[in-house]
Structures are given as C-alpha cells and as structure tokens.
Amino acid sequence: NYKTAYDLALQTGGENLPVTFKLGEEDNPTFYEFASMQQLQEFYTGAVKHIQETQKEGWELKKAIDWSVYTLE
C-alpha cells in the first residue's frame, strides 16, 4: 500500500526505506525500489494527483450525461 509506506517513511524519517513496489500490469510487472524520501514523496504525490484528476474527469463526464432520456413518462 503506497500510502502506508509513505506515512511510515514520514513518521520514521525514512527508516523503512528502501521500499519496493510492483508497478505495471499483472502480466508484465515492473518492480521499482524507492530508496529516498524524495523519490517516494514524488511518486506518492504524483499518484494521488493522478487519482484526483481522474476522479474529477469522471465526475465532469457524469455531470454532462442527459439523464432525461432514461426517464419514464
């Protein structure tokens, strides 16, 4: 869990580093080792930003749906 590893690194001054995450697709995984707080912070904040932007895009698409075509009269 990215958040757990990041939070623990913050709380312990990076004593849990290095940490390795499996990234990519299940059939073709890539293993990446984060050895410094800076690397882990950049990865974690980038991942959170991506999730937030993706959610926002989804909400905007949902908001634009014309639900009236599904209303029974």
N, C-alpha and C positions, 0 to 999 in steps of 0.2 A: 504494500500500500504506500503510494507516494507520499501522502500526507503524513502518515505515521513516521516514515523515515525522515521526512523534512522536520517535523515537530521535534523528534528525538534529537536530531542534529542541532537544532536551535537550543534545546534545553541543556544539552551536554557539551556545548562548544565543539561539536563535531566528533566526539569520541566514538560514535557509531560508524564513522567513515573509515574505509570506503564502503559504499553500498552498491549492489549490482541489481539492475532492473532488466527484466526481459521485455523488449520492445518489438514492435513489428507485428506481423501476422503469425498465427499459430503454426502454419505450415513452413514459415520462413522467419523464425525469430532472430532477433539481434540482441545480444547481451551487452549492456553498457555499464561500465563502472564509473561511479561518481566518487572522486577522491577528495574533492574540496567542497567547502560550504558554498563557495561562489558557483561552482558547477551545478550543485544540487539546487541552489536557490534559482538560478537561471532556468533550469529545467522545470522545476515545480511551478514557478510563477508563469512560465510560458504555457504549461499545460492548463493551469487554471484559467488563464486568459483565453486560450482556445475554447475551453468548455463554455465560458461565459459568452463569448462571441457566437458560438454555435447555438446556444440556447436562445440568444436574442434573435438570431436569424429565424429560428423555428417559430418563436412567438410572433414575429412580424408576418411570416407566411400564414400562420394560423389566423391571425387577426384579419388578413386580407381575404379569407375564404367567404364566399357568398353562401351563407347558411340558409338563406331563404329558399333555395331550390330544393332543400330537404324538408321543408315544412309541409305538413298535410293540411289541406283546407277542408 
